[in-house]
Amino acid sequence: MLKDAKRMSKSWNPSYLFIATFKGFYFDEINIIKNNGEIPTFHYNQIAEDVQKRYLQIL
């Protein structure tokens, strides 16, 4: 992801990443580059927790 984030930041600035995994969703501006590959979890207040749980079941 870090490699992709660096590539994206050259083409689109600002850029944002949304990552869906079996453990949850993650979202941030391309700060992943500055944060040694760390990206915060996607907060439930943006999309209801029950909706996120349904999409995690699809994964």
PyMOL Python script that loads the backbone (N, CA, C, O; Angstrom):
from pymol import cmd

cmd.read_pdbstr("""\
ATOM      1  N   MET A   1       0.817  -1.187   0.000  1.00  0.00           N
ATOM      2  CA  MET A   1       0.000   0.000   0.000  1.00  0.00           C
ATOM      3  C   MET A   1       0.861   1.251   0.000  1.00  0.00           C
ATOM      4  O   MET A   1       0.530   2.240  -0.655  1.00  0.00           O
ATOM      5  N   LEU A   2       1.955   1.208   0.728  1.00  0.00           N
ATOM      6  CA  LEU A   2       2.815   2.381   0.806  1.00  0.00           C
ATOM      7  C   LEU A   2       3.358   2.748  -0.573  1.00  0.00           C
ATOM      8  O   LEU A   2       3.412   3.925  -0.929  1.00  0.00           O
ATOM      9  N   LYS A   3       3.754   1.751  -1.339  1.00  0.00           N
ATOM     10  CA  LYS A   3       4.260   1.982  -2.693  1.00  0.00           C
ATOM     11  C   LYS A   3       3.166   2.616  -3.555  1.00  0.00           C
ATOM     12  O   LYS A   3       3.430   3.568  -4.289  1.00  0.00           O
ATOM     13  N   ASP A   4       1.952   2.098  -3.471  1.00  0.00           N
ATOM     14  CA  ASP A   4       0.838   2.656  -4.238  1.00  0.00           C
ATOM     15  C   ASP A   4       0.515   4.084  -3.793  1.00  0.00           C
ATOM     16  O   ASP A   4       0.213   4.940  -4.624  1.00  0.00           O
ATOM     17  N   ALA A   5       0.576   4.339  -2.493  1.00  0.00           N
ATOM     18  CA  ALA A   5       0.296   5.678  -1.979  1.00  0.00           C
ATOM     19  C   ALA A   5       1.305   6.688  -2.521  1.00  0.00           C
ATOM     20  O   ALA A   5       0.936   7.804  -2.889  1.00  0.00           O
ATOM     21  N   LYS A   6       2.555   6.303  -2.568  1.00  0.00           N
ATOM     22  CA  LYS A   6       3.583   7.206  -3.107  1.00  0.00           C
ATOM     23  C   LYS A   6       3.317   7.507  -4.579  1.00  0.00           C
ATOM     24  O   LYS A   6       3.454   8.648  -5.019  1.00  0.00           O
ATOM     25  N   ARG A   7       2.936   6.482  -5.336  1.00  0.00           N
ATOM     26  CA  ARG A   7       2.628   6.667  -6.754  1.00  0.00           C
ATOM     27  C   ARG A   7       1.413   7.571  -6.927  1.00  0.00           C
ATOM     28  O   ARG A   7       1.406   8.451  -7.788  1.00  0.00           O
ATOM     29  N   MET A   8       0.388   7.354  -6.109  1.00  0.00           N
ATOM     30  CA  MET A   8      -0.829   8.163  -6.193  1.00  0.00           C
ATOM     31  C   MET A   8      -0.541   9.628  -5.877  1.00  0.00           C
ATOM     32  O   MET A   8      -1.079  10.519  -6.534  1.00  0.00           O
ATOM     33  N   SER A   9       0.298   9.883  -4.883  1.00  0.00           N
ATOM     34  CA  SER A   9       0.553  11.263  -4.470  1.00  0.00           C
ATOM     35  C   SER A   9       1.246  12.061  -5.567  1.00  0.00           C
ATOM     36  O   SER A   9       1.147  13.288  -5.596  1.00  0.00           O
ATOM     37  N   LYS A  10       1.942  11.380  -6.464  1.00  0.00           N
ATOM     38  CA  LYS A  10       2.582  12.076  -7.583  1.00  0.00           C
ATOM     39  C   LYS A  10       1.560  12.498  -8.640  1.00  0.00           C
ATOM     40  O   LYS A  10       1.752  13.500  -9.330  1.00  0.00           O
ATOM     41  N   SER A  11       0.481  11.737  -8.764  1.00  0.00           N
ATOM     42  CA  SER A  11      -0.526  12.016  -9.784  1.00  0.00           C
ATOM     43  C   SER A  11      -1.693  12.848  -9.272  1.00  0.00           C
ATOM     44  O   SER A  11      -2.205  13.712  -9.983  1.00  0.00           O
ATOM     45  N   TRP A  12      -2.109  12.590  -8.053  1.00  0.00           N
ATOM     46  CA  TRP A  12      -3.281  13.263  -7.484  1.00  0.00           C
ATOM     47  C   TRP A  12      -2.921  13.793  -6.109  1.00  0.00           C
ATOM     48  O   TRP A  12      -2.488  13.049  -5.229  1.00  0.00           O
ATOM     49  N   ASN A  13      -3.109  15.099  -5.943  1.00  0.00           N
ATOM     50  CA  ASN A  13      -2.807  15.666  -4.643  1.00  0.00           C
ATOM     51  C   ASN A  13      -3.868  16.700  -4.323  1.00  0.00           C
ATOM     52  O   ASN A  13      -3.967  17.686  -5.052  1.00  0.00           O
ATOM     53  N   PRO A  14      -4.664  16.539  -3.283  1.00  0.00           N
ATOM     54  CA  PRO A  14      -4.545  15.468  -2.301  1.00  0.00           C
ATOM     55  C   PRO A  14      -5.151  14.164  -2.802  1.00  0.00           C
ATOM     56  O   PRO A  14      -6.009  14.155  -3.684  1.00  0.00           O
ATOM     57  N   SER A  15      -4.693  13.086  -2.231  1.00  0.00           N
ATOM     58  CA  SER A  15      -5.216  11.750  -2.518  1.00  0.00           C
ATOM     59  C   SER A  15      -5.700  11.124  -1.226  1.00  0.00           C
ATOM     60  O   SER A  15      -5.242  11.470  -0.137  1.00  0.00           O
ATOM     61  N   TYR A  16      -6.635  10.195  -1.366  1.00  0.00           N
ATOM     62  CA  TYR A  16      -7.183   9.499  -0.203  1.00  0.00           C
ATOM     63  C   TYR A  16      -7.182   8.008  -0.473  1.00  0.00           C
ATOM     64  O   TYR A  16      -7.357   7.570  -1.610  1.00  0.00           O
ATOM     65  N   LEU A  17      -6.982   7.232   0.583  1.00  0.00           N
ATOM     66  CA  LEU A  17      -7.024   5.775   0.484  1.00  0.00           C
ATOM     67  C   LEU A  17      -8.188   5.234   1.292  1.00  0.00           C
ATOM     68  O   LEU A  17      -8.410   5.650   2.429  1.00  0.00           O
ATOM     69  N   PHE A  18      -8.916   4.322   0.715  1.00  0.00           N
ATOM     70  CA  PHE A  18      -9.924   3.541   1.428  1.00  0.00           C
ATOM     71  C   PHE A  18      -9.525   2.090   1.242  1.00  0.00           C
ATOM     72  O   PHE A  18      -9.404   1.615   0.113  1.00  0.00           O
ATOM     73  N   ILE A  19      -9.321   1.385   2.347  1.00  0.00           N
ATOM     74  CA  ILE A  19      -8.882  -0.004   2.297  1.00  0.00           C
ATOM     75  C   ILE A  19      -9.905  -0.858   3.035  1.00  0.00           C
ATOM     76  O   ILE A  19     -10.264  -0.564   4.175  1.00  0.00           O
ATOM     77  N   ALA A  20     -10.368  -1.908   2.384  1.00  0.00           N
ATOM     78  CA  ALA A  20     -11.305  -2.853   2.990  1.00  0.00           C
ATOM     79  C   ALA A  20     -10.566  -4.158   3.241  1.00  0.00           C
ATOM     80  O   ALA A  20      -9.986  -4.736   2.322  1.00  0.00           O
ATOM     81  N   THR A  21     -10.588  -4.623   4.495  1.00  0.00           N
ATOM     82  CA  THR A  21      -9.942  -5.880   4.856  1.00  0.00           C
ATOM     83  C   THR A  21     -10.934  -6.727   5.638  1.00  0.00           C
ATOM     84  O   THR A  21     -12.028  -6.270   5.971  1.00  0.00           O
ATOM     85  N   PHE A  22     -10.551  -7.949   5.926  1.00  0.00           N
ATOM     86  CA  PHE A  22     -11.404  -8.827   6.739  1.00  0.00           C
ATOM     87  C   PHE A  22     -11.571  -8.289   8.153  1.00  0.00           C
ATOM     88  O   PHE A  22     -12.561  -8.599   8.817  1.00  0.00           O
ATOM     89  N   LYS A  23     -10.627  -7.496   8.621  1.00  0.00           N
ATOM     90  CA  LYS A  23     -10.676  -6.966   9.986  1.00  0.00           C
ATOM     91  C   LYS A  23     -11.413  -5.640  10.089  1.00  0.00           C
ATOM     92  O   LYS A  23     -11.779  -5.227  11.189  1.00  0.00           O
ATOM     93  N   GLY A  24     -11.639  -4.966   8.969  1.00  0.00           N
ATOM     94  CA  GLY A  24     -12.330  -3.689   9.017  1.00  0.00           C
ATOM     95  C   GLY A  24     -11.946  -2.790   7.864  1.00  0.00           C
ATOM     96  O   GLY A  24     -11.259  -3.201   6.929  1.00  0.00           O
ATOM     97  N   PHE A  25     -12.406  -1.544   7.952  1.00  0.00           N
ATOM     98  CA  PHE A  25     -12.167  -0.552   6.923  1.00  0.00           C
ATOM     99  C   PHE A  25     -11.174   0.484   7.436  1.00  0.00           C
ATOM    100  O   PHE A  25     -11.136   0.791   8.628  1.00  0.00           O
ATOM    101  N   TYR A  26     -10.382   1.012   6.527  1.00  0.00           N
ATOM    102  CA  TYR A  26      -9.379   2.011   6.865  1.00  0.00           C
ATOM    103  C   TYR A  26      -9.469   3.135   5.847  1.00  0.00           C
ATOM    104  O   TYR A  26      -9.734   2.901   4.668  1.00  0.00           O
ATOM    105  N   PHE A  27      -9.241   4.378   6.321  1.00  0.00           N
ATOM    106  CA  PHE A  27      -9.376   5.528   5.428  1.00  0.00           C
ATOM    107  C   PHE A  27      -8.508   6.668   5.930  1.00  0.00           C
ATOM    108  O   PHE A  27      -8.453   6.942   7.129  1.00  0.00           O
ATOM    109  N   ASP A  28      -7.830   7.331   5.001  1.00  0.00           N
ATOM    110  CA  ASP A  28      -7.065   8.524   5.358  1.00  0.00           C
ATOM    111  C   ASP A  28      -6.566   9.203   4.098  1.00  0.00           C
ATOM    112  O   ASP A  28      -6.537   8.609   3.020  1.00  0.00           O
ATOM    113  N   GLU A  29      -6.178  10.442   4.254  1.00  0.00           N
ATOM    114  CA  GLU A  29      -5.460  11.120   3.187  1.00  0.00           C
ATOM    115  C   GLU A  29      -4.132  10.366   3.037  1.00  0.00           C
ATOM    116  O   GLU A  29      -3.837   9.505   3.865  1.00  0.00           O
ATOM    117  N   ILE A  30      -3.366  10.641   2.069  1.00  0.00           N
ATOM    118  CA  ILE A  30      -2.141   9.889   1.812  1.00  0.00           C
ATOM    119  C   ILE A  30      -1.110  10.111   2.925  1.00  0.00           C
ATOM    120  O   ILE A  30       0.092  10.094   2.659  1.00  0.00           O
ATOM    121  N   ASN A  31      -1.555  10.314   4.138  1.00  0.00           N
ATOM    122  CA  ASN A  31      -0.654  10.434   5.286  1.00  0.00           C
ATOM    123  C   ASN A  31       0.045   9.122   5.582  1.00  0.00           C
ATOM    124  O   ASN A  31       0.978   9.085   6.384  1.00  0.00           O
ATOM    125  N   ILE A  32      -0.392   8.050   4.948  1.00  0.00           N
ATOM    126  CA  ILE A  32       0.248   6.751   5.118  1.00  0.00           C
ATOM    127  C   ILE A  32       1.744   6.859   4.782  1.00  0.00           C
ATOM    128  O   ILE A  32       2.566   6.118   5.320  1.00  0.00           O
ATOM    129  N   ILE A  33       2.078   7.783   3.894  1.00  0.00           N
ATOM    130  CA  ILE A  33       3.480   7.977   3.505  1.00  0.00           C
ATOM    131  C   ILE A  33       4.272   8.550   4.682  1.00  0.00           C
ATOM    132  O   ILE A  33       5.379   8.096   4.972  1.00  0.00           O
ATOM    133  N   LYS A  34       3.704   9.538   5.348  1.00  0.00           N
ATOM    134  CA  LYS A  34       4.386  10.190   6.473  1.00  0.00           C
ATOM    135  C   LYS A  34       4.357   9.325   7.730  1.00  0.00           C
ATOM    136  O   LYS A  34       5.203   9.486   8.609  1.00  0.00           O
ATOM    137  N   ASN A  35       3.401   8.417   7.824  1.00  0.00           N
ATOM    138  CA  ASN A  35       3.178   7.639   9.052  1.00  0.00           C
ATOM    139  C   ASN A  35       3.750   6.233   8.976  1.00  0.00           C
ATOM    140  O   ASN A  35       3.235   5.326   9.630  1.00  0.00           O
ATOM    141  N   ASN A  36       4.798   6.034   8.197  1.00  0.00           N
ATOM    142  CA  ASN A  36       5.469   4.732   8.085  1.00  0.00           C
ATOM    143  C   ASN A  36       4.511   3.593   7.739  1.00  0.00           C
ATOM    144  O   ASN A  36       4.641   2.490   8.270  1.00  0.00           O
ATOM    145  N   GLY A  37       3.566   3.852   6.866  1.00  0.00           N
ATOM    146  CA  GLY A  37       2.652   2.812   6.416  1.00  0.00           C
ATOM    147  C   GLY A  37       1.434   2.614   7.291  1.00  0.00           C
ATOM    148  O   GLY A  37       0.619   1.738   7.003  1.00  0.00           O
ATOM    149  N   GLU A  38       1.278   3.394   8.353  1.00  0.00           N
ATOM    150  CA  GLU A  38       0.117   3.276   9.240  1.00  0.00           C
ATOM    151  C   GLU A  38      -1.054   4.055   8.659  1.00  0.00           C
ATOM    152  O   GLU A  38      -0.879   5.150   8.123  1.00  0.00           O
ATOM    153  N   ILE A  39      -2.249   3.483   8.770  1.00  0.00           N
ATOM    154  CA  ILE A  39      -3.464   4.161   8.320  1.00  0.00           C
ATOM    155  C   ILE A  39      -4.546   3.945   9.378  1.00  0.00           C
ATOM    156  O   ILE A  39      -4.729   2.824   9.853  1.00  0.00           O
ATOM    157  N   PRO A  40      -5.268   5.012   9.752  1.00  0.00           N
ATOM    158  CA  PRO A  40      -6.281   4.861  10.808  1.00  0.00           C
ATOM    159  C   PRO A  40      -7.523   4.108  10.327  1.00  0.00           C
ATOM    160  O   PRO A  40      -7.815   4.038   9.133  1.00  0.00           O
ATOM    161  N   THR A  41      -8.232   3.555  11.290  1.00  0.00           N
ATOM    162  CA  THR A  41      -9.481   2.866  10.966  1.00  0.00           C
ATOM    163  C   THR A  41     -10.527   3.890  10.525  1.00  0.00           C
ATOM    164  O   THR A  41     -10.492   5.058  10.910  1.00  0.00           O
ATOM    165  N   PHE A  42     -11.437   3.415   9.721  1.00  0.00           N
ATOM    166  CA  PHE A  42     -12.548   4.228   9.231  1.00  0.00           C
ATOM    167  C   PHE A  42     -13.551   4.364  10.359  1.00  0.00           C
ATOM    168  O   PHE A  42     -14.033   3.355  10.874  1.00  0.00           O
ATOM    169  N   HIS A  43     -13.879   5.589  10.758  1.00  0.00           N
ATOM    170  CA  HIS A  43     -14.744   5.808  11.919  1.00  0.00           C
ATOM    171  C   HIS A  43     -16.205   5.530  11.608  1.00  0.00           C
ATOM    172  O   HIS A  43     -16.704   5.889  10.542  1.00  0.00           O
ATOM    173  N   TYR A  44     -16.889   4.884  12.556  1.00  0.00           N
ATOM    174  CA  TYR A  44     -18.283   4.479  12.377  1.00  0.00           C
ATOM    175  C   TYR A  44     -19.245   5.636  12.215  1.00  0.00           C
ATOM    176  O   TYR A  44     -20.319   5.460  11.639  1.00  0.00           O
ATOM    177  N   ASN A  45     -18.897   6.808  12.701  1.00  0.00           N
ATOM    178  CA  ASN A  45     -19.850   7.913  12.601  1.00  0.00           C
ATOM    179  C   ASN A  45     -20.038   8.395  11.159  1.00  0.00           C
ATOM    180  O   ASN A  45     -20.980   9.136  10.878  1.00  0.00           O
ATOM    181  N   GLN A  46     -19.164   7.989  10.256  1.00  0.00           N
ATOM    182  CA  GLN A  46     -19.306   8.391   8.860  1.00  0.00           C
ATOM    183  C   GLN A  46     -20.279   7.478   8.117  1.00  0.00           C
ATOM    184  O   GLN A  46     -21.026   7.942   7.255  1.00  0.00           O
ATOM    185  N   ILE A  47     -20.278   6.208   8.437  1.00  0.00           N
ATOM    186  CA  ILE A  47     -21.227   5.232   7.896  1.00  0.00           C
ATOM    187  C   ILE A  47     -21.631   4.349   9.072  1.00  0.00           C
ATOM    188  O   ILE A  47     -20.777   3.888   9.830  1.00  0.00           O
ATOM    189  N   ALA A  48     -22.895   4.120   9.217  1.00  0.00           N
ATOM    190  CA  ALA A  48     -23.413   3.382  10.370  1.00  0.00           C
ATOM    191  C   ALA A  48     -22.701   2.036  10.544  1.00  0.00           C
ATOM    192  O   ALA A  48     -22.355   1.369   9.568  1.00  0.00           O
ATOM    193  N   GLU A  49     -22.491   1.656  11.799  1.00  0.00           N
ATOM    194  CA  GLU A  49     -21.789   0.419  12.132  1.00  0.00           C
ATOM    195  C   GLU A  49     -22.456  -0.807  11.517  1.00  0.00           C
ATOM    196  O   GLU A  49     -21.764  -1.709  11.045  1.00  0.00           O
ATOM    197  N   ASP A  50     -23.793  -0.855  11.513  1.00  0.00           N
ATOM    198  CA  ASP A  50     -24.484  -2.014  10.947  1.00  0.00           C
ATOM    199  C   ASP A  50     -24.252  -2.134   9.442  1.00  0.00           C
ATOM    200  O   ASP A  50     -24.168  -3.243   8.914  1.00  0.00           O
ATOM    201  N   VAL A  51     -24.151  -1.011   8.757  1.00  0.00           N
ATOM    202  CA  VAL A  51     -23.873  -1.031   7.316  1.00  0.00           C
ATOM    203  C   VAL A  51     -22.460  -1.564   7.072  1.00  0.00           C
ATOM    204  O   VAL A  51     -22.250  -2.384   6.178  1.00  0.00           O
ATOM    205  N   GLN A  52     -21.500  -1.102   7.861  1.00  0.00           N
ATOM    206  CA  GLN A  52     -20.128  -1.584   7.711  1.00  0.00           C
ATOM    207  C   GLN A  52     -20.044  -3.080   7.983  1.00  0.00           C
ATOM    208  O   GLN A  52     -19.339  -3.798   7.273  1.00  0.00           O
ATOM    209  N   LYS A  53     -20.748  -3.557   8.995  1.00  0.00           N
ATOM    210  CA  LYS A  53     -20.728  -4.989   9.312  1.00  0.00           C
ATOM    211  C   LYS A  53     -21.290  -5.819   8.160  1.00  0.00           C
ATOM    212  O   LYS A  53     -20.775  -6.898   7.865  1.00  0.00           O
ATOM    213  N   ARG A  54     -22.338  -5.326   7.511  1.00  0.00           N
ATOM    214  CA  ARG A  54     -22.894  -6.053   6.366  1.00  0.00           C
ATOM    215  C   ARG A  54     -21.886  -6.156   5.236  1.00  0.00           C
ATOM    216  O   ARG A  54     -21.763  -7.208   4.608  1.00  0.00           O
ATOM    217  N   TYR A  55     -21.161  -5.075   4.969  1.00  0.00           N
ATOM    218  CA  TYR A  55     -20.155  -5.107   3.896  1.00  0.00           C
ATOM    219  C   TYR A  55     -18.958  -5.960   4.279  1.00  0.00           C
ATOM    220  O   TYR A  55     -18.349  -6.581   3.408  1.00  0.00           O
ATOM    221  N   LEU A  56     -18.604  -6.008   5.555  1.00  0.00           N
ATOM    222  CA  LEU A  56     -17.518  -6.895   5.981  1.00  0.00           C
ATOM    223  C   LEU A  56     -17.891  -8.359   5.769  1.00  0.00           C
ATOM    224  O   LEU A  56     -17.016  -9.177   5.483  1.00  0.00           O
ATOM    225  N   GLN A  57     -19.154  -8.702   5.904  1.00  0.00           N
ATOM    226  CA  GLN A  57     -19.610 -10.073   5.657  1.00  0.00           C
ATOM    227  C   GLN A  57     -19.424 -10.439   4.193  1.00  0.00           C
ATOM    228  O   GLN A  57     -19.145 -11.594   3.873  1.00  0.00           O
ATOM    229  N   ILE A  58     -19.574  -9.479   3.315  1.00  0.00           N
ATOM    230  CA  ILE A  58     -19.368  -9.745   1.877  1.00  0.00           C
ATOM    231  C   ILE A  58     -17.927 -10.106   1.591  1.00  0.00           C
ATOM    232  O   ILE A  58     -17.647 -10.966   0.756  1.00  0.00           O
ATOM    233  N   LEU A  59     -16.992  -9.433   2.303  1.00  0.00           N
ATOM    234  CA  LEU A  59     -15.571  -9.717   2.107  1.00  0.00           C
ATOM    235  C   LEU A  59     -15.264 -11.153   2.476  1.00  0.00           C
ATOM    236  O   LEU A  59     -14.115 -11.583   2.377  1.00  0.00           O
TER     237      LEU A  59
END
""", "prot")
cmd.dss("prot")
cmd.show_as("cartoon", "prot")
cmd.util.cbc("prot")
cmd.orient("prot")
